[in-house]
Amino acid sequence: MSWLSDIFGGGGEIRQALREGGVIIDLRTPYEFDQGHIPHALNIPVDRIKANIGRIRALNKPIILCCASGAHCWDAAATLREAGITRVSNGGSWQSLLRLVQKA
């Protein structure tokens, strides 16, 4: 995946993950999530990713991460990949991912 293409409108990997039933995980705090989020997204704050690896693995679907700006997605993706969850995409900010989801 080219992270530049996702930021600047490509989003091919994200679209493919969505076609395959990908699950969106919003890494923001519950308060931030409650202020607005992508429909059907799971809220697992970035500091709870390690504690939820079993739950995420059990989804057995591509994972698309989002947060406020996309910065936390890199760390969370690395944590998931280290745990053997390889189908992980950085969706960037939740608002830009929402626009992409609405177009899909």
Protein Blocks (a to p, Z undefined) as FASTA:
>chain_A
ZZklmmnonommmmmmmmnopacddfbdfklmmnoccehiacddfklmmmmmmmmmmnop
acddddfkommmmmmmmmmmmnopabbcdebjfklmmmmmmmZZ
